[in-house]
Amino acid sequence: MKTIAIASDHAGFNLKELLKKDYLKGKYTILDIGTHSSESCDYPIVAHEIAIEILKDNEVELGVLICGSGNGVAITANKHEHIRAALCWNEQIAILARQHNNANILCLPARFISNEDAITIVDCFLNTNFEGGRHQRRVDLIDITENC
């Protein structure tokens, strides 16, 4: 079974718990980074932690990050080299994020999507593969190098 890391701030906590229970459970090994309650917390903490987990040489292949708008966690996670966190609010964007950008973290806007849409978006993201080819050349240009 693939290992999927999942994390949220307080605004995304209920959606995170629903995804763990109603979609991910039994299909994936789940690494829950936190938060573990709906008490107010700082989204950068969990966003940095999930990025670090994905960058380790271990079994975590992809991540799901959730906050109110999805923007805060995406901005934070993308500070890490080799992380490609994509804010997705529908299934087509989730599919393209994987196919064309080889995104390794899905960011969801909990306050702007339904639970049903979130499940569909996560399903599309986790079950779509990177196409490579011309897209690999572009993905290779994302990380900042001294040759820019």
C-alpha positions as CSV (number, residue, x, y, z in Angstrom):
1,M,0.0,0.0,0.0
2,K,1.2,3.5,-0.8
3,T,1.9,5.8,2.2
4,I,0.1,9.1,2.0
5,A,0.9,12.0,4.4
6,I,-1.9,14.2,5.3
7,A,-2.0,17.4,7.4
8,S,-4.2,20.4,8.0
9,D,-4.6,23.5,10.1
10,H,-7.7,24.1,12.3
11,A,-9.8,25.2,9.3
12,G,-9.1,22.0,7.4
13,F,-9.2,19.6,10.4
14,N,-12.8,18.3,9.8
15,L,-12.1,17.7,6.1
16,K,-8.8,15.9,7.0
17,E,-10.6,13.6,9.4
18,L,-13.4,12.9,6.9
19,L,-10.8,12.1,4.1
20,K,-9.0,9.7,6.5
21,K,-12.2,7.9,7.5
22,D,-14.2,7.9,4.3
23,Y,-11.7,7.8,1.5
24,L,-8.1,7.0,2.5
25,K,-8.7,4.3,5.1
26,G,-8.0,0.8,3.8
27,K,-6.6,2.1,0.5
28,Y,-3.5,3.8,1.7
29,T,-1.2,3.8,4.7
30,I,-1.9,7.2,6.3
31,L,0.7,9.3,8.0
32,D,-1.2,12.0,9.9
33,I,1.1,14.9,10.5
34,G,-1.6,16.9,12.4
35,T,-3.2,19.0,13.5
36,H,-5.2,16.7,15.8
37,S,-8.0,19.1,16.8
38,S,-10.0,22.1,15.6
39,E,-8.1,24.3,18.0
40,S,-6.4,27.3,16.3
41,C,-2.9,26.5,15.0
42,D,-0.4,27.9,12.6
43,Y,-0.6,26.3,9.1
44,P,3.1,26.8,8.3
45,I,4.1,24.2,10.9
46,V,2.2,21.3,9.4
47,A,3.0,22.5,5.8
48,H,6.8,22.4,6.6
49,E,6.5,19.0,8.3
50,I,4.7,17.3,5.4
51,A,7.2,18.7,2.9
52,I,10.0,17.3,5.0
53,E,8.3,13.9,5.2
54,I,8.0,13.8,1.4
55,L,11.6,14.8,0.9
56,K,12.9,12.1,3.2
57,D,14.0,8.9,1.5
58,N,11.2,6.8,2.9
59,E,7.8,5.5,1.9
60,V,5.8,8.7,1.7
61,E,5.1,9.3,-1.9
62,L,2.4,12.0,-2.0
63,G,0.9,14.5,0.5
64,V,-2.4,16.2,1.1
65,L,-2.4,19.6,2.8
66,I,-5.6,21.4,3.9
67,C,-6.3,24.9,5.2
68,G,-9.1,27.4,4.8
69,S,-8.1,28.7,1.3
70,G,-5.4,26.2,0.5
71,N,-3.1,29.1,-0.4
72,G,-1.2,29.3,2.9
73,V,-0.2,25.7,3.0
74,A,0.7,25.7,-0.8
75,I,2.9,28.8,-0.4
76,T,4.7,27.3,2.6
77,A,5.3,23.9,1.2
78,N,6.6,25.3,-2.0
79,K,9.5,27.0,-0.1
80,H,11.1,23.5,-0.1
81,E,13.2,22.5,-3.0
82,H,11.7,19.6,-5.0
83,I,8.3,20.1,-3.5
84,R,5.6,20.9,-6.0
85,A,2.4,21.7,-4.0
86,A,-0.6,22.4,-6.1
87,L,-3.8,24.2,-5.0
88,C,-6.6,22.2,-6.6
89,W,-10.3,23.0,-6.4
90,N,-11.7,20.6,-9.0
91,E,-10.8,17.3,-10.5
92,Q,-9.4,18.6,-13.8
93,I,-6.8,20.8,-12.0
94,A,-5.8,17.9,-9.8
95,I,-5.3,15.6,-12.8
96,L,-3.2,18.2,-14.6
97,A,-1.2,19.0,-11.5
98,R,0.0,15.3,-11.5
99,Q,0.2,14.7,-15.3
100,H,2.0,18.0,-16.3
101,N,3.6,19.3,-13.1
102,N,4.4,16.1,-11.2
103,A,2.9,17.7,-8.1
104,N,3.7,15.8,-5.0
105,I,1.4,17.6,-2.6
106,L,-2.2,18.4,-3.1
107,C,-3.5,21.5,-1.4
108,L,-7.2,21.8,-0.7
109,P,-9.3,24.9,0.2
110,A,-11.5,23.5,2.9
111,R,-13.8,26.6,3.0
112,F,-14.5,26.6,-0.7
113,I,-15.2,22.9,-1.7
114,S,-17.7,20.4,-0.6
115,N,-16.7,17.2,1.1
116,E,-17.8,15.2,-2.0
117,D,-15.7,17.4,-4.3
118,A,-12.7,17.0,-1.9
119,I,-13.0,13.2,-2.1
120,T,-13.1,13.3,-5.9
121,I,-10.2,15.7,-6.1
122,V,-8.1,13.5,-3.8
123,D,-9.0,10.4,-5.8
124,C,-8.0,12.1,-9.1
125,F,-4.7,13.4,-7.6
126,L,-3.6,10.1,-6.0
127,N,-4.6,8.0,-9.0
128,T,-3.0,10.1,-11.8
129,N,0.5,9.6,-13.0
130,F,3.1,12.0,-14.3
131,E,3.3,11.9,-18.1
132,G,7.0,12.8,-18.3
133,G,8.1,13.7,-21.8
134,R,8.0,17.4,-22.6
135,H,6.6,18.0,-19.1
136,Q,9.8,16.6,-17.5
137,R,11.9,19.3,-19.2
138,R,9.6,21.9,-17.7
139,V,9.5,20.4,-14.2
140,D,13.3,20.3,-14.3
141,L,13.3,24.1,-14.7
142,I,11.2,24.7,-11.6
143,D,13.9,24.5,-8.9
144,I,16.2,27.5,-8.8
145,T,19.7,26.7,-9.8
146,E,22.9,28.8,-10.1
147,N,22.6,28.6,-13.9
148,C,19.4,30.7,-14.0
